[in-house]
Amino acid sequence: ANETLLGEIDADVRGTVSDDAELRGSVVVAEGATIEPGVVIEGPVYVDAGASVGPNAYVRGATYLGPDVHVGNGVEIKNSVVRRGTHVPHLSYVGDSVLGQDVNFGAGTNVANLRHDGANVSLTVKGERVSTGRRKFGVVAGDGVRTGINTSLEPGVTLSGGSTTDPGERVRRDR
């Protein structure tokens, strides 16, 4: 749904964009949003009011950054929905994922979003693992999730609202 809806947007920049940032394609930067130096955004991307991106971040491929989201230094976000008040502050990768409200990813949190065996990623729905129909699919993180630094999240993992991880943890199963 995200890819379809964002595929229909036209570029519209009303927020503050550094002269040292680069916007490519259909990018919306809402009023009150800030894009810092060194940021590259490849649309379709929608950056909502109050969101801040950068410095030195890369956002691409059908991504929605909700109100008051913070994407920090050295972060890449691809083809994802990041909801209100969520922070991915530094040195992290988030791909093909949905992050709920008020999530905080510790430094170095990385989402694995690709199965190298060619099979589709499965996700738990109503207690059963079902195929997403996609070879690339990251994680679903509920509201208030917190990850410790250097957390690795496997493809198709669901972190229920309020879940936490330990520093350096590799998460292979839902919580």
Accessible surface in RSA format (square Angstrom, percent):
REM  Atomic radii and reference values for relative SASA: ProtOr
REM  Chains: A
REM  Algorithm: Lee & Richards
REM  Probe-radius: 1.40
REM  Slices: 20
REM RES _ NUM      All-atoms   Total-Side   Main-Chain    Non-polar    All polar
REM                ABS   REL    ABS   REL    ABS   REL    ABS   REL    ABS   REL
RES ALA A   1   110.57 101.7  61.41  94.8  49.17 111.8  68.96  97.1  41.61 110.2
RES ASN A   2    37.38  25.8  29.71  28.7   7.67  18.5  21.58  51.9  15.80  15.3
RES GLU A   3    74.03  42.5  65.97  49.9   8.06  19.2  31.57  61.1  42.46  34.7
RES THR A   4    90.88  64.6  80.33  81.4  10.55  25.1  57.37  77.1  33.50  50.6
RES LEU A   5   119.40  66.5 114.33  81.8   5.07  12.7 114.34  80.3   5.06  13.6
RES LEU A   6    12.13   6.8  11.66   8.3   0.47   1.2  11.66   8.2   0.47   1.3
RES GLY A   7    55.32  68.2   0.00   N/A  55.32  68.2  22.41  61.5  32.91  73.7
RES GLU A   8   128.80  73.9  98.80  74.7  30.01  71.4  47.20  91.3  81.60  66.6
RES ILE A   9    36.23  20.6  24.50  18.2  11.73  28.3  29.88  21.5   6.34  17.2
RES ASP A  10   117.11  82.0 107.61 107.1   9.50  22.5  31.93  75.1  85.19  85.0
RES ALA A  11    66.96  61.6  41.41  63.9  25.54  58.1  41.65  58.7  25.30  67.0
RES ASP A  12    54.70  38.3  48.51  48.3   6.19  14.6  19.84  46.7  34.86  34.8
RES VAL A  13    74.90  49.3  44.20  40.0  30.70  74.0  44.20  38.4  30.70  83.3
RES ARG A  14   163.24  68.5 134.98  68.8  28.26  67.3  41.36  56.5 121.88  73.9
RES GLY A  15    17.16  21.2   0.00   N/A  17.16  21.2   3.46   9.5  13.69  30.7
RES THR A  16    90.02  64.0  84.68  85.9   5.33  12.7  54.12  72.7  35.90  54.3
RES VAL A  17    41.57  27.4  18.71  16.9  22.87  55.1  18.71  16.3  22.87  62.0
RES SER A  18    27.82  23.5  13.95  18.6  13.87  32.0  18.96  40.4   8.87  12.4
RES ASP A  19   150.50 105.4 114.63 114.1  35.87  84.8  39.53  93.0 110.97 110.7
RES ASP A  20   106.39  74.5  85.26  84.9  21.12  50.0  22.28  52.4  84.11  83.9
RES ALA A  21    18.99  17.5   0.00   0.0  18.99  43.2   0.64   0.9  18.35  48.6
RES GLU A  22    79.58  45.7  76.33  57.7   3.25   7.7  31.01  60.0  48.58  39.7
RES LEU A  23    53.89  30.0  23.77  17.0  30.11  75.7  23.81  16.7  30.08  80.9
RES ARG A  24   102.84  43.2  97.57  49.7   5.28  12.6  46.67  63.8  56.18  34.0
RES GLY A  25    64.33  79.3   0.00   N/A  64.33  79.3  40.15 110.2  24.18  54.2
RES SER A  26    38.40  32.5  34.72  46.3   3.68   8.5   5.61  11.9  32.80  46.0
RES VAL A  27     1.76   1.2   1.59   1.4   0.16   0.4   1.59   1.4   0.16   0.4
RES VAL A  28    13.97   9.2  13.97  12.7   0.00   0.0  13.97  12.1   0.00   0.0
RES VAL A  29     0.15   0.1   0.00   0.0   0.15   0.4   0.00   0.0   0.15   0.4
RES ALA A  30    14.54  13.4  11.40  17.6   3.15   7.2  14.54  20.5   0.00   0.0
RES GLU A  31   128.02  73.5 121.39  91.8   6.64  15.8  40.09  77.5  87.93  71.8
RES GLY A  32    52.79  65.1   0.00   N/A  52.79  65.1  36.17  99.3  16.62  37.2
RES ALA A  33     0.88   0.8   0.00   0.0   0.88   2.0   0.00   0.0   0.88   2.3
RES THR A  34    43.35  30.8  43.35  44.0   0.00   0.0  19.52  26.2  23.83  36.0
RES ILE A  35     1.62   0.9   0.00   0.0   1.62   3.9   0.00   0.0   1.62   4.4
RES GLU A  36    61.71  35.4  60.90  46.1   0.81   1.9   9.19  17.8  52.52  42.9
RES PRO A  37    58.62  42.7  58.36  53.2   0.26   0.9  58.41  48.2   0.21   1.3
RES GLY A  38    34.16  42.1   0.00   N/A  34.16  42.1  21.34  58.6  12.81  28.7
RES VAL A  39     0.77   0.5   0.00   0.0   0.77   1.9   0.00   0.0   0.77   2.1
RES VAL A  40    35.92  23.6  35.92  32.5   0.00   0.0  35.92  31.2   0.00   0.0
RES ILE A  41     0.00   0.0   0.00   0.0   0.00   0.0   0.00   0.0   0.00   0.0
RES GLU A  42    46.41  26.6  46.40  35.1   0.01   0.0  12.77  24.7  33.64  27.5
RES GLY A  43    23.94  29.5   0.00   N/A  23.94  29.5   1.07   2.9  22.87  51.2
RES PRO A  44    36.23  26.4  36.23  33.0   0.00   0.0  36.23  29.9   0.00   0.0
RES VAL A  45     0.00   0.0   0.00   0.0   0.00   0.0   0.00   0.0   0.00   0.0
RES TYR A  46    65.59  30.6  65.59  37.3   0.00   0.0  30.99  23.3  34.59  42.6
RES VAL A  47     0.00   0.0   0.00   0.0   0.00   0.0   0.00   0.0   0.00   0.0
RES ASP A  48    27.59  19.3  27.59  27.5   0.00   0.0   0.00   0.0  27.59  27.5
RES ALA A  49    44.13  40.6  42.66  65.8   1.46   3.3  42.68  60.1   1.44   3.8
RES GLY A  50    36.51  45.0   0.00   N/A  36.51  45.0  18.43  50.6  18.08  40.5
RES ALA A  51     0.90   0.8   0.07   0.1   0.83   1.9   0.07   0.1   0.83   2.2
RES SER A  52    31.44  26.6  31.34  41.8   0.10   0.2  22.20  47.3   9.24  12.9
RES VAL A  53     0.18   0.1   0.18   0.2   0.00   0.0   0.18   0.2   0.00   0.0
RES GLY A  54     4.86   6.0   0.00   N/A   4.86   6.0   0.00   0.0   4.86  10.9
RES PRO A  55    59.41  43.3  59.41  54.2   0.00   0.0  59.41  49.1   0.00   0.0
RES ASN A  56    87.42  60.3  75.48  72.9  11.94  28.8  22.07  53.1  65.35  63.2
RES ALA A  57     3.60   3.3   0.00   0.0   3.60   8.2   1.68   2.4   1.92   5.1
RES TYR A  58    73.33  34.2  73.10  41.6   0.23   0.6  54.32  40.8  19.01  23.4
RES VAL A  59     0.00   0.0   0.00   0.0   0.00   0.0   0.00   0.0   0.00   0.0
RES ARG A  60    68.83  28.9  68.83  35.1   0.00   0.0   6.25   8.5  62.58  37.9
RES GLY A  61    27.62  34.1   0.00   N/A  27.62  34.1  25.93  71.2   1.70   3.8
RES ALA A  62     7.79   7.2   7.71  11.9   0.08   0.2   7.71  10.9   0.08   0.2
RES THR A  63     0.00   0.0   0.00   0.0   0.00   0.0   0.00   0.0   0.00   0.0
RES TYR A  64    56.05  26.2  56.05  31.9   0.00   0.0  42.14  31.7  13.91  17.2
RES LEU A  65     0.04   0.0   0.04   0.0   0.00   0.0   0.04   0.0   0.00   0.0
RES GLY A  66     0.07   0.1   0.00   N/A   0.07   0.1   0.07   0.2   0.00   0.0
RES PRO A  67    25.43  18.5  25.43  23.2   0.00   0.0  25.43  21.0   0.00   0.0
RES ASP A  68    75.08  52.6  67.70  67.4   7.38  17.5  22.63  53.3  52.45  52.3
RES VAL A  69     1.29   0.8   0.15   0.1   1.13   2.7   0.15   0.1   1.13   3.1
RES HIS A  70    54.01  29.5  54.01  37.5   0.00   0.0  36.35  37.5  17.66  20.6
RES VAL A  71     0.00   0.0   0.00   0.0   0.00   0.0   0.00   0.0   0.00   0.0
RES GLY A  72     1.27   1.6   0.00   N/A   1.27   1.6   1.27   3.5   0.00   0.0
RES ASN A  73    62.88  43.4  61.22  59.2   1.65   4.0  16.10  38.8  46.77  45.2
RES GLY A  74    37.22  45.9   0.00   N/A  37.22  45.9  21.92  60.1  15.30  34.3
RES VAL A  75     2.44   1.6   0.00   0.0   2.44   5.9   0.85   0.7   1.60   4.3
RES GLU A  76    44.62  25.6  44.23  33.5   0.39   0.9  11.14  21.5  33.48  27.3
RES ILE A  77     0.00   0.0   0.00   0.0   0.00   0.0   0.00   0.0   0.00   0.0
RES LYS A  78    22.51  11.0  22.51  13.8   0.00   0.0  13.88  12.5   8.64   9.2
RES ASN A  79    27.31  18.8  20.10  19.4   7.21  17.4   4.76  11.5  22.54  21.8
RES SER A  80     1.49   1.3   0.00   0.0   1.49   3.4   1.49   3.2   0.00   0.0
RES VAL A  81    32.84  21.6  32.84  29.7   0.00   0.0  32.84  28.5   0.00   0.0
RES VAL A  82     0.00   0.0   0.00   0.0   0.00   0.0   0.00   0.0   0.00   0.0
RES ARG A  83   100.56  42.2  99.73  50.8   0.83   2.0  19.50  26.6  81.07  49.1
RES ARG A  84   120.76  50.7 118.94  60.6   1.82   4.3  37.31  51.0  83.44  50.6
RES GLY A  85    18.17  22.4   0.00   N/A  18.17  22.4   9.83  27.0   8.33  18.7
RES THR A  86     0.00   0.0   0.00   0.0   0.00   0.0   0.00   0.0   0.00   0.0
RES HIS A  87    76.29  41.7  76.29  53.0   0.00   0.0  43.76  45.1  32.53  37.9
RES VAL A  88     0.00   0.0   0.00   0.0   0.00   0.0   0.00   0.0   0.00   0.0
RES PRO A  89    28.07  20.5  24.62  22.4   3.45  12.5  24.62  20.3   3.45  21.5
RES HIS A  90    74.29  40.6  74.26  51.6   0.03   0.1  48.45  49.9  25.84  30.1
RES LEU A  91   108.98  60.7  98.27  70.3  10.71  26.9 102.96  72.3   6.03  16.2
RES SER A  92     5.47   4.6   0.02   0.0   5.45  12.6   2.21   4.7   3.27   4.6
RES TYR A  93    48.08  22.4  48.08  27.4   0.00   0.0  41.95  31.5   6.13   7.6
RES VAL A  94     0.00   0.0   0.00   0.0   0.00   0.0   0.00   0.0   0.00   0.0
RES GLY A  95     0.00   0.0   0.00   N/A   0.00   0.0   0.00   0.0   0.00   0.0
RES ASP A  96    10.68   7.5   5.01   5.0   5.67  13.4   7.04  16.6   3.63   3.6
RES SER A  97     3.39   2.9   0.00   0.0   3.39   7.8   0.96   2.0   2.43   3.4
RES VAL A  98    58.76  38.7  58.76  53.2   0.00   0.0  58.76  51.1   0.00   0.0
RES LEU A  99     0.00   0.0   0.00   0.0   0.00   0.0   0.00   0.0   0.00   0.0
RES GLY A 100     5.01   6.2   0.00   N/A   5.01   6.2   4.95  13.6   0.07   0.2
RES GLN A 101    51.32  28.7  51.32  37.5   0.00   0.0   4.61   9.8  46.71  35.4
RES ASP A 102    77.62  54.4  75.29  74.9   2.34   5.5  20.44  48.1  57.19  57.0
RES VAL A 103     1.54   1.0   0.00   0.0   1.54   3.7   0.00   0.0   1.54   4.2
RES ASN A 104    47.81  33.0  47.81  46.2   0.00   0.0  10.02  24.1  37.79  36.5
RES PHE A 105     0.04   0.0   0.00   0.0   0.04   0.1   0.00   0.0   0.04   0.1
RES GLY A 106     9.36  11.5   0.00   N/A   9.36  11.5   9.36  25.7   0.00   0.0
RES ALA A 107    22.08  20.3  19.11  29.5   2.96   6.7  19.27  27.1   2.81   7.4
RES GLY A 108    11.72  14.5   0.00   N/A  11.72  14.5   8.65  23.7   3.06   6.9
RES THR A 109     0.00   0.0   0.00   0.0   0.00   0.0   0.00   0.0   0.00   0.0
RES ASN A 110    64.99  44.8  64.10  61.9   0.89   2.1  21.49  51.7  43.51  42.1
RES VAL A 111     4.04   2.7   0.00   0.0   4.04   9.7   0.23   0.2   3.81  10.3
RES ALA A 112    46.30  42.6  35.49  54.8  10.81  24.6  45.02  63.4   1.28   3.4
RES ASN A 113    14.51  10.0  13.47  13.0   1.04   2.5   0.00   0.0  14.51  14.0
RES LEU A 114    47.81  26.6  38.95  27.9   8.86  22.3  38.95  27.4   8.86  23.9
RES ARG A 115    77.57  32.6  72.89  37.2   4.68  11.1  19.31  26.4  58.26  35.3
RES HIS A 116   158.40  86.6 127.58  88.7  30.82  78.8  87.35  90.0  71.05  82.7
RES ASP A 117   101.58  71.2  60.10  59.8  41.48  98.1  50.39 118.6  51.19  51.1
RES GLY A 118    46.85  57.8   0.00   N/A  46.85  57.8  23.38  64.2  23.47  52.6
RES ALA A 119    42.03  38.6  31.33  48.4  10.70  24.3  41.58  58.6   0.45   1.2
RES ASN A 120    64.94  44.8  54.65  52.8  10.29  24.8   4.53  10.9  60.40  58.4
RES VAL A 121     1.60   1.1   1.56   1.4   0.05   0.1   1.60   1.4   0.00   0.0
RES SER A 122    32.99  27.9  30.63  40.9   2.35   5.4   9.29  19.8  23.70  33.2
RES LEU A 123    28.48  15.9  28.48  20.4   0.00   0.0  28.48  20.0   0.00   0.0
RES THR A 124    45.85  32.6  30.76  31.2  15.09  36.0  27.48  36.9  18.38  27.8
RES VAL A 125    70.92  46.7  63.97  57.9   6.96  16.8  67.40  58.6   3.53   9.6
RES LYS A 126   203.72  99.4 157.92  96.9  45.80 109.0 118.58 106.7  85.14  90.7
RES GLY A 127    69.42  85.6   0.00   N/A  69.42  85.6  32.81  90.1  36.61  82.0
RES GLU A 128   122.18  70.1 118.52  89.7   3.66   8.7  37.24  72.0  84.94  69.4
RES ARG A 129   127.94  53.7  98.68  50.3  29.26  69.7  62.46  85.4  65.48  39.7
RES VAL A 130    64.92  42.7  59.65  54.0   5.27  12.7  64.92  56.4   0.00   0.0
RES SER A 131    70.74  59.8  42.80  57.1  27.94  64.4  40.99  87.3  29.75  41.7
RES THR A 132    39.25  27.9   8.18   8.3  31.07  74.0  17.36  23.3  21.89  33.1
RES GLY A 133    55.81  68.8   0.00   N/A  55.81  68.8  27.07  74.3  28.74  64.4
RES ARG A 134    99.27  41.7  94.81  48.3   4.46  10.6  25.97  35.5  73.29  44.4
RES ARG A 135   110.76  46.5 105.05  53.6   5.71  13.6  35.80  48.9  74.96  45.4
RES LYS A 136    88.80  43.3  86.55  53.1   2.25   5.4  43.48  39.1  45.32  48.3
RES PHE A 137    33.48  16.7  33.48  20.7   0.00   0.0  33.48  20.3   0.00   0.0
RES GLY A 138     0.00   0.0   0.00   N/A   0.00   0.0   0.00   0.0   0.00   0.0
RES VAL A 139     0.00   0.0   0.00   0.0   0.00   0.0   0.00   0.0   0.00   0.0
RES VAL A 140    41.58  27.4  41.58  37.6   0.00   0.0  41.58  36.1   0.00   0.0
RES ALA A 141     1.65   1.5   0.00   0.0   1.65   3.7   0.00   0.0   1.65   4.4
RES GLY A 142    20.96  25.8   0.00   N/A  20.96  25.8  20.48  56.2   0.48   1.1
RES ASP A 143    70.56  49.4  62.94  62.6   7.62  18.0  26.97  63.5  43.59  43.5
RES GLY A 144    23.18  28.6   0.00   N/A  23.18  28.6  17.01  46.7   6.16  13.8
RES VAL A 145     0.14   0.1   0.14   0.1   0.00   0.0   0.14   0.1   0.00   0.0
RES ARG A 146   106.92  44.9 106.37  54.2   0.55   1.3  40.30  55.1  66.62  40.4
RES THR A 147     9.11   6.5   0.00   0.0   9.11  21.7   1.45   2.0   7.66  11.6
RES GLY A 148    14.15  17.4   0.00   N/A  14.15  17.4  13.55  37.2   0.59   1.3
RES ILE A 149    93.43  53.2  91.91  68.5   1.52   3.7  91.91  66.2   1.52   4.1
RES ASN A 150    88.84  61.3  79.96  77.3   8.88  21.4  19.87  47.8  68.97  66.7
RES THR A 151     0.23   0.2   0.00   0.0   0.23   0.5   0.00   0.0   0.23   0.3
RES SER A 152    51.53  43.5  51.53  68.8   0.00   0.0  20.53  43.7  31.01  43.4
RES LEU A 153     0.96   0.5   0.00   0.0   0.96   2.4   0.66   0.5   0.30   0.8
RES GLU A 154    42.93  24.6  42.50  32.2   0.43   1.0   6.77  13.1  36.16  29.5
RES PRO A 155    25.88  18.9  14.26  13.0  11.62  42.2  14.26  11.8  11.62  72.2
RES GLY A 156     0.00   0.0   0.00   N/A   0.00   0.0   0.00   0.0   0.00   0.0
RES VAL A 157     2.73   1.8   2.41   2.2   0.32   0.8   2.73   2.4   0.00   0.0
RES THR A 158    32.71  23.3  32.68  33.1   0.03   0.1  30.93  41.5   1.78   2.7
RES LEU A 159     0.25   0.1   0.00   0.0   0.25   0.6   0.00   0.0   0.25   0.7
RES SER A 160    60.13  50.8  54.40  72.6   5.74  13.2  34.00  72.4  26.14  36.6
RES GLY A 161    52.84  65.2   0.00   N/A  52.84  65.2  19.30  53.0  33.54  75.1
RES GLY A 162    50.21  61.9   0.00   N/A  50.21  61.9  28.68  78.7  21.52  48.2
RES SER A 163    18.14  15.3   7.15   9.5  10.99  25.3  11.83  25.2   6.31   8.8
RES THR A 164    83.28  59.2  73.87  74.9   9.41  22.4  41.07  55.2  42.21  63.8
RES THR A 165    12.25   8.7   0.22   0.2  12.03  28.7   2.39   3.2   9.86  14.9
RES ASP A 166    97.52  68.3  96.92  96.5   0.61   1.4  18.12  42.6  79.41  79.2
RES PRO A 167    96.04  70.0  76.12  69.4  19.92  72.4  76.48  63.1  19.56 121.6
RES GLY A 168    52.98  65.3   0.00   N/A  52.98  65.3  23.54  64.6  29.43  65.9
RES GLU A 169    41.16  23.6  32.99  25.0   8.16  19.4  23.92  46.3  17.23  14.1
RES ARG A 170   134.25  56.4 113.66  57.9  20.59  49.0  40.80  55.8  93.44  56.6
RES VAL A 171     3.08   2.0   1.22   1.1   1.87   4.5   3.08   2.7   0.00   0.0
RES ARG A 172   150.46  63.2 127.17  64.8  23.29  55.4  43.96  60.1 106.50  64.5
RES ARG A 173   199.07  83.6 190.26  97.0   8.80  21.0  68.46  93.6 130.61  79.2
RES ASP A 174    55.37  38.8  30.54  30.4  24.83  58.7  24.71  58.2  30.66  30.6
RES ARG A 175    99.16  41.6  66.83  34.1  32.33  77.0  55.48  75.8  43.68  26.5
END  Absolute sums over single chains surface
CHAIN  1 A     8120.5       6333.5       1787.0       4058.9       4061.6
END  Absolute sums over all chains
TOTAL          8120.5       6333.5       1787.0       4058.9       4061.6
